[in-house]
Each structure stands twice: as structure tokens, then as C-alpha cells.
Amino acid sequence: RVICGLCKPYMGAVSLFGKKQKAYKNGSLFREMLAFLPQEPVTMFVKESVREDLLQSGDKVAVENVSQRMGIEHLLDRHPWDLSGGEIQKCAFAKILLADPKIIILDECTKGMDSFAKKALGDILLDIKDEGRTILLVTHDLEFAAQYCDRCGLLFDGKIVAEDNAVEFFSHNRFYTTAAARLTRGFFSGVVTSTAVRERLAMVKRGQNEQ
């Protein structure tokens, strides 16, 4: 909320691309620069259908393209409040992408999602990152952060008390870490996701077979 200008910092200042936040006047911060997805993405929708809302952010062709990309064509004529958590999340991402932001801030974006919805969301985030966009994710979902984030930081009492790439961050943190890291501590190093556990066990099995 501070980065978006919705709250004032108690101390310090925010700069984006070498320019102080307060220098972005008349909403220019949110024009092709910054997008914010709140914990409750349904609050981003005010029309009777997803299509009507998206058309506020882009023309018909742009809406069709982003809908195909996000796989929400079948949801366009639905009322936003009738959608599931995963569905409304995808629609909210579509609305954000129509604004073509360089930086996307997500607040607890996996809230209420099952594992399948999280996987779909993670794939979308990786796709968006590959386009050269920056994603800042605020979350308590450690497993999701370990799987999809490049770098992780821990905030405590208003300060960043730990920061590193995801593997190093969760490997060296004993309390705020993943189930995989806890289970494999003392056996494997640098293993913080279930995928990494399977890969490491497969390597061990191959080594035993070769012997």
C-alpha cells in the first residue's frame, strides 16, 4: 500500500525507476507502470459481468486476446461475484495485464486456493515474469514462495531481517521454512520444495542402481 501511494511511510521514501513516487502526478503511477492486486480481487470488479469490466480497461480485441491467454473466455459473461477464488484471480490478472504494467504487486494472492489453482496461478506468474515484468508478492504461503519466487525477504518489526534467493532463504531459515526443507534437513542440502525432494530421491535411486 505504501508503494502504491495508498499509505504514507513512517520514514524513508519510495522511488520507482529512479523517480520518487510523489513525482508521479495525476495517476501516472498506474499508467503502464504499476498494478496492485488486493487480497480480495473481486473488489476490482464493479460491473454486472467480467466482460463489461474488462472493456473498461481495453478495447474488444485486447479483451479477447487477454481472455484467451488467461483461459477465461467462458467466464466473460458471468457476474464476478459468482466466480470461484481461482476464477476471479485469473479475471483480475486479465484486467491488470490490460493496463500493461511494468511492476505488479500481489497481496496474499493464494488465499483460499487449492493446489490446482495455485499451480495455475504460479504458471501465470512465471509467464508474466518472462515478459520482463517485475512481480512483488506479499504472502504467508511459504510453499508457494519457495516454488515460484526468485528472491525472498522476511519482514519483522518494520525491517527486512533476512533476504536471499529462494533456495538459500528457506534452507537457512529454521522457523519460516517449508515442509520439504524440514523433512530433508540433515539428509539433503538446498532442498526446499516437494519437486526438489522427488528429483533428489530419483538421483539417489539412480546412483544405487548404477552401483
C-alpha positions as YAML, in Angstrom:
chain: A
units: angstrom
residues:
- id: 1
  name: ARG
  ca: [0.00, 0.00, 0.00]
- id: 2
  name: VAL
  ca: [2.95, 2.30, 0.63]
- id: 3
  name: ILE
  ca: [4.50, 1.58, -2.76]
- id: 4
  name: CYS
  ca: [1.13, 2.26, -4.41]
- id: 5
  name: GLY
  ca: [0.81, 5.58, -2.63]
- id: 6
  name: LEU
  ca: [-2.23, 4.45, -0.64]
- id: 7
  name: CYS
  ca: [-0.39, 4.91, 2.67]
- id: 8
  name: LYS
  ca: [2.42, 7.24, 3.68]
- id: 9
  name: PRO
  ca: [5.63, 5.69, 5.02]
- id: 10
  name: TYR
  ca: [6.59, 6.43, 8.64]
- id: 11
  name: MET
  ca: [10.12, 7.02, 7.41]
- id: 12
  name: GLY
  ca: [12.11, 6.84, 4.20]
- id: 13
  name: ALA
  ca: [10.85, 7.27, 0.65]
- id: 14
  name: VAL
  ca: [9.76, 5.19, -2.33]
- id: 15
  name: SER
  ca: [11.33, 5.51, -5.77]
- id: 16
  name: LEU
  ca: [10.36, 3.70, -8.95]
- id: 17
  name: PHE
  ca: [12.74, 3.57, -11.91]
- id: 18
  name: GLY
  ca: [14.88, 6.28, -10.37]
- id: 19
  name: LYS
  ca: [11.98, 8.67, -9.84]
- id: 20
  name: LYS
  ca: [10.43, 9.49, -6.47]
- id: 21
  name: GLN
  ca: [6.91, 8.21, -6.04]
- id: 22
  name: LYS
  ca: [5.45, 11.64, -5.26]
- id: 23
  name: ALA
  ca: [6.73, 12.90, -8.60]
- id: 24
  name: TYR
  ca: [4.20, 10.70, -10.41]
- id: 25
  name: LYS
  ca: [1.27, 13.09, -10.75]
- id: 26
  name: ASN
  ca: [-2.37, 12.66, -11.88]
- id: 27
  name: GLY
  ca: [-2.43, 8.89, -11.68]
- id: 28
  name: SER
  ca: [0.62, 8.46, -13.93]
- id: 29
  name: LEU
  ca: [2.00, 5.88, -11.48]
- id: 30
  name: PHE
  ca: [-0.74, 3.46, -12.54]
- id: 31
  name: ARG
  ca: [-0.50, 4.11, -16.29]
- id: 32
  name: GLU
  ca: [1.80, 1.43, -17.74]
- id: 33
  name: MET
  ca: [3.89, 1.48, -14.56]
- id: 34
  name: LEU
  ca: [2.30, -0.17, -11.53]
- id: 35
  name: ALA
  ca: [-0.63, -2.50, -10.83]
- id: 36
  name: PHE
  ca: [-1.90, -3.74, -7.47]
- id: 37
  name: LEU
  ca: [-3.92, -6.91, -6.91]
- id: 38
  name: PRO
  ca: [-5.53, -6.84, -3.42]
- id: 39
  name: GLN
  ca: [-6.33, -9.83, -1.19]
- id: 40
  name: GLU
  ca: [-9.93, -9.72, -2.39]
- id: 41
  name: PRO
  ca: [-9.62, -9.36, -6.20]
- id: 42
  name: VAL
  ca: [-13.41, -9.32, -6.60]
- id: 43
  name: THR
  ca: [-13.31, -5.73, -5.30]
- id: 44
  name: MET
  ca: [-11.69, -4.75, -8.60]
- id: 45
  name: PHE
  ca: [-14.95, -5.53, -10.43]
- id: 46
  name: VAL
  ca: [-17.92, -3.16, -10.39]
- id: 47
  name: LYS
  ca: [-19.93, -4.18, -13.47]
- id: 48
  name: GLU
  ca: [-22.54, -6.90, -13.96]
- id: 49
  name: SER
  ca: [-20.20, -9.10, -15.98]
- id: 50
  name: VAL
  ca: [-16.48, -9.73, -16.30]
- id: 51
  name: ARG
  ca: [-16.62, -8.65, -19.95]
- id: 52
  name: GLU
  ca: [-18.05, -5.21, -19.09]
- id: 53
  name: ASP
  ca: [-15.36, -4.66, -16.52]
- id: 54
  name: LEU
  ca: [-12.52, -5.68, -18.81]
- id: 55
  name: LEU
  ca: [-13.83, -3.43, -21.57]
- id: 56
  name: GLN
  ca: [-13.25, -0.50, -19.23]
- id: 57
  name: SER
  ca: [-9.53, -1.26, -19.39]
- id: 58
  name: GLY
  ca: [-9.13, -2.22, -23.05]
- id: 59
  name: ASP
  ca: [-10.84, -2.47, -26.40]
- id: 60
  name: LYS
  ca: [-12.66, -5.54, -27.71]
- id: 61
  name: VAL
  ca: [-9.63, -7.04, -29.45]
- id: 62
  name: ALA
  ca: [-7.38, -6.57, -26.40]
- id: 63
  name: VAL
  ca: [-10.01, -8.15, -24.14]
- id: 64
  name: GLU
  ca: [-10.37, -11.14, -26.45]
- id: 65
  name: ASN
  ca: [-6.60, -11.63, -26.59]
- id: 66
  name: VAL
  ca: [-6.05, -11.44, -22.85]
- id: 67
  name: SER
  ca: [-9.09, -13.66, -22.20]
- id: 68
  name: GLN
  ca: [-7.66, -16.37, -24.44]
- id: 69
  name: ARG
  ca: [-4.28, -16.09, -22.78]
- id: 70
  name: MET
  ca: [-5.77, -16.42, -19.29]
- id: 71
  name: GLY
  ca: [-8.29, -19.07, -20.32]
- id: 72
  name: ILE
  ca: [-11.32, -17.10, -19.11]
- id: 73
  name: GLU
  ca: [-13.39, -16.89, -22.30]
- id: 74
  name: HIS
  ca: [-16.14, -18.97, -20.68]
- id: 75
  name: LEU
  ca: [-16.28, -16.57, -17.72]
- id: 76
  name: LEU
  ca: [-16.72, -13.29, -19.58]
- id: 77
  name: ASP
  ca: [-20.49, -13.17, -19.29]
- id: 78
  name: ARG
  ca: [-20.57, -14.32, -15.66]
- id: 79
  name: HIS
  ca: [-21.11, -11.97, -12.74]
- id: 80
  name: PRO
  ca: [-17.76, -11.51, -10.90]
- id: 81
  name: TRP
  ca: [-19.34, -12.32, -7.55]
- id: 82
  name: ASP
  ca: [-20.43, -15.75, -8.84]
- id: 83
  name: LEU
  ca: [-16.89, -16.92, -9.61]
- id: 84
  name: SER
  ca: [-14.62, -19.12, -7.52]
- id: 85
  name: GLY
  ca: [-11.42, -17.81, -5.93]
- id: 86
  name: GLY
  ca: [-9.22, -19.18, -8.71]
- id: 87
  name: GLU
  ca: [-11.55, -17.90, -11.44]
- id: 88
  name: ILE
  ca: [-11.77, -14.35, -10.10]
- id: 89
  name: GLN
  ca: [-7.99, -14.33, -9.64]
- id: 90
  name: LYS
  ca: [-7.50, -15.11, -13.33]
- id: 91
  name: CYS
  ca: [-10.01, -12.44, -14.33]
- id: 92
  name: ALA
  ca: [-8.26, -9.90, -12.10]
- id: 93
  name: PHE
  ca: [-4.94, -10.75, -13.74]
- id: 94
  name: ALA
  ca: [-6.54, -10.21, -17.13]
- id: 95
  name: LYS
  ca: [-7.66, -6.76, -16.02]
- id: 96
  name: ILE
  ca: [-4.18, -5.95, -14.74]
- id: 97
  name: LEU
  ca: [-2.48, -7.10, -17.95]
- id: 98
  name: LEU
  ca: [-4.73, -4.83, -19.99]
- id: 99
  name: ALA
  ca: [-3.04, -1.92, -18.20]
- id: 100
  name: ASP
  ca: [0.39, -3.22, -19.36]
- id: 101
  name: PRO
  ca: [2.20, -2.55, -16.04]
- id: 102
  name: LYS
  ca: [5.94, -2.88, -15.51]
- id: 103
  name: ILE
  ca: [5.51, -3.78, -11.82]
- id: 104
  name: ILE
  ca: [2.76, -5.98, -10.37]
- id: 105
  name: ILE
  ca: [2.16, -6.12, -6.61]
- id: 106
  name: LEU
  ca: [0.18, -9.06, -5.24]
- id: 107
  name: ASP
  ca: [-1.24, -9.25, -1.71]
- id: 108
  name: GLU
  ca: [-1.88, -12.80, -0.41]
- id: 109
  name: CYS
  ca: [-2.80, -13.95, -3.93]
- id: 110
  name: THR
  ca: [-3.13, -17.65, -2.98]
- id: 111
  name: LYS
  ca: [-5.69, -17.03, -0.26]
- id: 112
  name: GLY
  ca: [-8.48, -19.65, -0.42]
- id: 113
  name: MET
  ca: [-6.91, -21.52, -3.35]
- id: 114
  name: ASP
  ca: [-6.49, -25.28, -3.67]
- id: 115
  name: SER
  ca: [-3.29, -26.84, -5.01]
- id: 116
  name: PHE
  ca: [-4.56, -26.94, -8.60]
- id: 117
  name: ALA
  ca: [-5.48, -23.25, -8.59]
- id: 118
  name: LYS
  ca: [-2.10, -22.39, -7.06]
- id: 119
  name: LYS
  ca: [-0.31, -24.31, -9.80]
- id: 120
  name: ALA
  ca: [-2.28, -22.45, -12.47]
- id: 121
  name: LEU
  ca: [-1.53, -19.12, -10.79]
- id: 122
  name: GLY
  ca: [2.17, -19.95, -10.47]
- id: 123
  name: ASP
  ca: [2.40, -20.77, -14.18]
- id: 124
  name: ILE
  ca: [0.78, -17.42, -15.00]
- id: 125
  name: LEU
  ca: [3.27, -15.58, -12.79]
- id: 126
  name: LEU
  ca: [6.23, -17.30, -14.46]
- id: 127
  name: ASP
  ca: [4.82, -16.39, -17.86]
- id: 128
  name: ILE
  ca: [4.40, -12.76, -16.84]
- id: 129
  name: LYS
  ca: [7.93, -12.66, -15.39]
- id: 130
  name: ASP
  ca: [9.36, -13.98, -18.65]
- id: 131
  name: GLU
  ca: [7.92, -10.89, -20.36]
- id: 132
  name: GLY
  ca: [10.29, -8.75, -18.31]
- id: 133
  name: ARG
  ca: [7.77, -7.58, -15.71]
- id: 134
  name: THR
  ca: [8.61, -7.36, -12.01]
- id: 135
  name: ILE
  ca: [6.33, -9.13, -9.52]
- id: 136
  name: LEU
  ca: [6.32, -8.26, -5.83]
- id: 137
  name: LEU
  ca: [4.45, -10.91, -3.85]
- id: 138
  name: VAL
  ca: [3.38, -10.44, -0.23]
- id: 139
  name: THR
  ca: [2.40, -13.80, 1.23]
- id: 140
  name: HIS
  ca: [2.34, -16.15, 4.21]
- id: 141
  name: ASP
  ca: [2.25, -19.13, 1.80]
- id: 142
  name: LEU
  ca: [5.85, -20.32, 2.22]
- id: 143
  name: GLU
  ca: [5.47, -23.34, -0.07]
- id: 144
  name: PHE
  ca: [4.23, -21.13, -2.92]
- id: 145
  name: ALA
  ca: [7.01, -18.59, -2.38]
- id: 146
  name: ALA
  ca: [9.66, -21.32, -2.40]
- id: 147
  name: GLN
  ca: [8.27, -22.77, -5.62]
- id: 148
  name: TYR
  ca: [7.81, -19.59, -7.66]
- id: 149
  name: CYS
  ca: [9.81, -16.68, -6.22]
- id: 150
  name: ASP
  ca: [13.35, -15.79, -7.29]
- id: 151
  name: ARG
  ca: [14.19, -13.88, -4.11]
- id: 152
  name: CYS
  ca: [12.55, -13.86, -0.68]
- id: 153
  name: GLY
  ca: [12.71, -11.46, 2.22]
- id: 154
  name: LEU
  ca: [11.38, -11.63, 5.77]
- id: 155
  name: LEU
  ca: [9.85, -8.53, 7.33]
- id: 156
  name: PHE
  ca: [9.88, -8.15, 11.11]
- id: 157
  name: ASP
  ca: [9.12, -5.05, 13.13]
- id: 158
  name: GLY
  ca: [9.23, -2.87, 10.03]
- id: 159
  name: LYS
  ca: [12.60, -4.10, 8.82]
- id: 160
  name: ILE
  ca: [13.89, -6.70, 6.34]
- id: 161
  name: VAL
  ca: [15.73, -9.10, 8.64]
- id: 162
  name: ALA
  ca: [16.60, -11.75, 6.03]
- id: 163
  name: GLU
  ca: [16.86, -11.75, 2.24]
- id: 164
  name: ASP
  ca: [18.30, -14.17, -0.31]
- id: 165
  name: ASN
  ca: [17.40, -16.30, -3.31]
- id: 166
  name: ALA
  ca: [14.52, -18.67, -2.52]
- id: 167
  name: VAL
  ca: [16.61, -21.83, -2.04]
- id: 168
  name: GLU
  ca: [19.16, -20.20, 0.27]
- id: 169
  name: PHE
  ca: [16.47, -18.27, 2.14]
- id: 170
  name: PHE
  ca: [14.41, -21.32, 3.08]
- id: 171
  name: SER
  ca: [17.42, -23.62, 3.54]
- id: 172
  name: HIS
  ca: [18.91, -21.42, 6.26]
- id: 173
  name: ASN
  ca: [15.67, -20.43, 8.00]
- id: 174
  name: ARG
  ca: [14.62, -22.90, 10.69]
- id: 175
  name: PHE
  ca: [11.23, -21.45, 11.61]
- id: 176
  name: TYR
  ca: [9.90, -19.72, 8.49]
- id: 177
  name: THR
  ca: [10.64, -22.51, 6.05]
- id: 178
  name: THR
  ca: [8.91, -25.19, 4.02]
- id: 179
  name: ALA
  ca: [7.84, -28.72, 4.93]
- id: 180
  name: ALA
  ca: [10.32, -30.11, 2.38]
- id: 181
  name: ALA
  ca: [13.20, -28.23, 4.00]
- id: 182
  name: ARG
  ca: [12.27, -29.52, 7.45]
- id: 183
  name: LEU
  ca: [11.84, -33.13, 6.31]
- id: 184
  name: THR
  ca: [15.13, -33.30, 4.43]
- id: 185
  name: ARG
  ca: [17.31, -31.32, 6.84]
- id: 186
  name: GLY
  ca: [20.33, -33.43, 7.68]
- id: 187
  name: PHE
  ca: [19.87, -35.59, 4.57]
- id: 188
  name: PHE
  ca: [19.86, -33.17, 1.62]
- id: 189
  name: SER
  ca: [21.06, -29.59, 1.33]
- id: 190
  name: GLY
  ca: [19.31, -26.93, -0.71]
- id: 191
  name: VAL
  ca: [16.02, -28.84, -0.98]
- id: 192
  name: VAL
  ca: [13.02, -26.62, -0.20]
- id: 193
  name: THR
  ca: [10.20, -27.84, -2.47]
- id: 194
  name: SER
  ca: [8.42, -31.15, -3.00]
- id: 195
  name: THR
  ca: [9.62, -31.14, -6.60]
- id: 196
  name: ALA
  ca: [13.22, -30.86, -5.45]
- id: 197
  name: VAL
  ca: [12.67, -33.73, -2.98]
- id: 198
  name: ARG
  ca: [11.44, -36.02, -5.77]
- id: 199
  name: GLU
  ca: [14.35, -35.03, -8.01]
- id: 200
  name: ARG
  ca: [16.93, -35.65, -5.29]
- id: 201
  name: LEU
  ca: [15.43, -39.03, -4.35]
- id: 202
  name: ALA
  ca: [15.43, -40.02, -8.02]
- id: 203
  name: MET
  ca: [19.14, -39.15, -8.21]
- id: 204
  name: VAL
  ca: [19.85, -41.29, -5.14]
- id: 205
  name: LYS
  ca: [17.89, -44.20, -6.62]
- id: 206
  name: ARG
  ca: [19.76, -43.95, -9.93]
- id: 207
  name: GLY
  ca: [23.06, -43.95, -8.06]
- id: 208
  name: GLN
  ca: [22.08, -47.09, -6.14]
- id: 209
  name: ASN
  ca: [21.01, -48.87, -9.33]
- id: 210
  name: GLU
  ca: [24.29, -47.99, -11.01]
- id: 211
  name: GLN
  ca: [26.18, -49.50, -8.06]
...
